[in-house]
Amino acid sequence: MVLNTNNKKMNINNEWKNKNKEYLKELQSFLDKADNIENEKLKRDIIIQMLKCDKQLTLIAEQQFNKYYNLGYDKAKGE
């Protein structure tokens, strides 16, 4: 994803969390536990809902990063 901030292009790597070993370990643990759910519809619904939550949390984290990046950029620009 490319963002325009302060008239500068900034490349954002949306895959940052997918390179985090602890995140991947916890995700795998969740999926392993979900795999034990016998009701396939319930299993699918739970996994889909967790992935929706994960997506929202990722968007929040990226928005916060951009917010603090822009604050730092503006502060450095003003000094």
Number of C-alpha atoms within 10 A of each C-alpha: 7 10 12 9 12 10 7 9 10 13 10 13 10 11 9 10 12 11 9 10 10 11 12 13 11 11 16 12 12 13 14 11 11 16 14 10 13 9 9 12 10 12 16 14 11 15 16 12 11 14 13 12 12 13 12 12 12 16 13 12 12 16 12 12 13 16 12 12 13 14 12 12 13 12 10 9 8 7 5
